[in-house]
Amino acid sequence: MKKILEIYKTAKTPVYSFEFFPPKTPEGEVKLFEAVEELSKVDPGYITVTYGAGGSTRDKTIRITSELAKKFSLPAAAHFTCVGGNKDEIRVILKQIRESGIENLMALRGDPPKGEEAFKKVEGGFSHASELISFIKAEGFDFCMGAACYPEKHPEAASLESDVDNLKRKVDSGASYLVSQLFFKNSNFESFLNLIRKKGINVPVIPGIMPITSFAQIERFKAMAACEFPEKLVSDLEEVKDQPQEFYKRSTNFSVSQCRELVKMGAPGIHLYTLNQSPASLDIVRELKKLKE
Ligand SMILES: Cc1cc2nc3c(=O)[nH]c(=O)nc-3n(C[C@H](O)[C@H](O)[C@H](O)COP(=O)(O)OP(=O)(O)OC[C@H]3O[C@@H](n4cnc5c(N)ncnc54)[C@H](O)[C@@H]3O)c2cc1C
């Protein structure tokens, strides 16, 4: 399995990657495999599989990442968080991930468990992703590690400046590339990039893009990621919120233009949050790659 940093280093064209989550039901799993089969037609650089809140999908994340990688011959990364685990427990899971053939890890702190306001480290565990990344390195695991970044600031951070200082710690600890939280204003991403480059963060930074498939999602994304939306996008989508075909057309056109501009700005790739659905991500990448159906 190829290491993700190597993919970015050797790519001659932008790398398109897709993110999935482990489904709760066997039917969901069948649909996931169908979605990946569809998406593999546009030759993605790699895929990733998330780690459920509080480590709830641990075994599924490992199994599904490994199965998808083998079945579709794709490089893959498993996401991993340090929520609820001490060093000994984390070491065991990391071994399990590595033994299943996975070489790439998206190393995260994770969110506080449901109902809890603040993240609490467990005894013998970690408070921040940078500590997890340092531990993984110190233990001698040879994962290629990615980490998360937040162009519009992590919700808990006091300021974007302090968040970027913490981001620098993650990179200095051993994160080889960064994938961003979803965002819709490229100007915010550009300012963020300028800031992190000034602070000496020089690893590849991959914009994370979420296709909008319903008007209700806009409020959800605002609550989840505290991201800004261009007013014109919101009004254009509101106008057709009850016309599914027109909504889909306007929304995917927006994503295509957003990605095109990001690639022009020098983005080494685009990471699409698929929510396990293939159509929008497939159409966006087909259009960007100018592929025929
Ligand atoms: C691309 C991407 C993928 C994701 N995948 C998953 C997933 O699979 N599963 C999941 O549960 N969640 C996932 N998340 C969500 C993520 O777990 C949350 O956003 C979480 O709140 C922060 O994780 P982190 O790794 O960025 O944390 P950190 O980098 O530890 O940062 C968290 C907060 O702590 C602050 N901080 C960091 N270091 C220090 C320090 N030394 N001193 C003081 N403050 C510090 C930061 O500024 C920030 O406010 C993902 C997010 C992104 C962007």
The ligand as an SDF file (V2000), in Angstrom:
LIG
                    3D

 53 58  0  0  0  0  0  0  0  0999 V2000
   -9.9690   16.0730    8.0850 C   0  0  0  0  0  0  0  0  0  0  0  0
  -10.6510   15.7450    9.4050 C   0  0  0  0  0  0  0  0  0  0  0  0
  -10.9320   14.4230    9.7250 C   0  0  0  0  0  0  0  0  0  0  0  0
  -11.5670   14.0960   10.9360 C   0  0  0  0  0  0  0  0  0  0  0  0
  -11.8600   12.7740   11.2150 N   0  0  0  0  0  0  0  0  0  0  0  0
  -12.4240   12.4500   12.4040 C   0  0  0  0  0  0  0  0  0  0  0  0
  -12.6960   11.0800   12.7480 C   0  0  0  0  0  0  0  0  0  0  0  0
  -12.4610   10.1610   11.9470 O   0  0  0  0  0  0  0  0  0  0  0  0
  -13.2310   10.8040   13.9570 N   0  0  0  0  0  0  0  0  0  0  0  0
  -13.5170   11.7980   14.8680 C   0  0  0  0  0  0  0  0  0  0  0  0
  -14.0050   11.4780   15.9590 O   0  0  0  0  0  0  0  0  0  0  0  0
  -13.2730   13.1010   14.5850 N   0  0  0  0  0  0  0  0  0  0  0  0
  -12.7370   13.4460   13.3730 C   0  0  0  0  0  0  0  0  0  0  0  0
  -12.4860   14.7640   13.0860 N   0  0  0  0  0  0  0  0  0  0  0  0
  -12.8710   15.8060   14.0550 C   0  0  0  0  0  0  0  0  0  0  0  0
  -11.7560   16.0600   15.1080 C   0  0  0  0  0  0  0  0  0  0  0  0
  -11.5910   14.9190   15.9110 O   0  0  0  0  0  0  0  0  0  0  0  0
  -12.2110   17.2490   15.9630 C   0  0  0  0  0  0  0  0  0  0  0  0
  -12.2200   18.4230   15.1960 O   0  0  0  0  0  0  0  0  0  0  0  0
  -11.4620   17.4470   17.2830 C   0  0  0  0  0  0  0  0  0  0  0  0
  -12.2070   18.3890   18.0590 O   0  0  0  0  0  0  0  0  0  0  0  0
  -10.0530   17.9680   17.1540 C   0  0  0  0  0  0  0  0  0  0  0  0
   -9.1850   17.0350   16.6910 O   0  0  0  0  0  0  0  0  0  0  0  0
   -7.6670   17.4580   16.2750 P   0  0  0  0  0  0  0  0  0  0  0  0
   -6.9640   16.2250   15.9350 O   0  0  0  0  0  0  0  0  0  0  0  0
   -7.6910   18.5430   15.2920 O   0  0  0  0  0  0  0  0  0  0  0  0
   -7.1740   18.0220   17.7080 O   0  0  0  0  0  0  0  0  0  0  0  0
   -5.9530   18.9030   18.1810 P   0  0  0  0  0  0  0  0  0  0  0  0
   -4.9730   19.1400   17.1110 O   0  0  0  0  0  0  0  0  0  0  0  0
   -5.4640   18.2910   19.4430 O   0  0  0  0  0  0  0  0  0  0  0  0
   -6.6520   20.3060   18.4930 O   0  0  0  0  0  0  0  0  0  0  0  0
   -7.8150   20.3890   19.3010 C   0  0  0  0  0  0  0  0  0  0  0  0
   -7.8590   21.7380   20.0000 C   0  0  0  0  0  0  0  0  0  0  0  0
   -6.7930   21.8100   20.9740 O   0  0  0  0  0  0  0  0  0  0  0  0
   -5.9570   22.9090   20.7240 C   0  0  0  0  0  0  0  0  0  0  0  0
   -4.5640   22.4850   21.0240 N   0  0  0  0  0  0  0  0  0  0  0  0
   -3.8240   21.6120   20.3200 C   0  0  0  0  0  0  0  0  0  0  0  0
   -2.6190   21.4540   20.9070 N   0  0  0  0  0  0  0  0  0  0  0  0
   -2.6140   22.2310   22.0180 C   0  0  0  0  0  0  0  0  0  0  0  0
   -1.6710   22.4910   23.0440 C   0  0  0  0  0  0  0  0  0  0  0  0
   -0.4660   21.9090   23.0590 N   0  0  0  0  0  0  0  0  0  0  0  0
   -2.0140   23.3620   24.0490 N   0  0  0  0  0  0  0  0  0  0  0  0
   -3.2370   23.9610   24.0440 C   0  0  0  0  0  0  0  0  0  0  0  0
   -4.1710   23.7450   23.0940 N   0  0  0  0  0  0  0  0  0  0  0  0
   -3.8730   22.8900   22.0970 C   0  0  0  0  0  0  0  0  0  0  0  0
   -6.1500   23.2620   19.2450 C   0  0  0  0  0  0  0  0  0  0  0  0
   -5.8640   24.6240   18.9930 O   0  0  0  0  0  0  0  0  0  0  0  0
   -7.6240   22.9310   19.0680 C   0  0  0  0  0  0  0  0  0  0  0  0
   -8.4370   23.9930   19.5090 O   0  0  0  0  0  0  0  0  0  0  0  0
  -11.8860   15.1260   11.8670 C   0  0  0  0  0  0  0  0  0  0  0  0
  -11.6130   16.4700   11.5280 C   0  0  0  0  0  0  0  0  0  0  0  0
  -11.0090   16.7840   10.3090 C   0  0  0  0  0  0  0  0  0  0  0  0
  -10.7450   18.2170    9.9610 C   0  0  0  0  0  0  0  0  0  0  0  0
  1  2  1  0
  2  3  1  0
  2 52  2  0
  3  4  2  0
  4  5  1  0
  4 50  1  0
  5  6  2  0
  6  7  1  0
  6 13  1  0
  7  8  2  0
  7  9  1  0
  9 10  1  0
 10 11  2  0
 10 12  1  0
 12 13  2  0
 13 14  1  0
 14 15  1  0
 14 50  1  0
 15 16  1  0
 16 17  1  0
 16 18  1  0
 18 19  1  0
 18 20  1  0
 20 21  1  0
 20 22  1  0
 22 23  1  0
 23 24  1  0
 24 25  2  0
 24 26  1  0
 24 27  1  0
 27 28  1  0
 28 29  2  0
 28 30  1  0
 28 31  1  0
 31 32  1  0
 32 33  1  0
 33 34  1  0
 33 48  1  0
 34 35  1  0
 35 36  1  0
 35 46  1  0
 36 37  1  0
 36 45  1  0
 37 38  2  0
 38 39  1  0
 39 40  1  0
 39 45  2  0
 40 41  1  0
 40 42  2  0
 42 43  1  0
 43 44  2  0
 44 45  1  0
 46 47  1  0
 46 48  1  0
 48 49  1  0
 50 51  2  0
 51 52  1  0
 52 53  1  0
M  END
$$$$
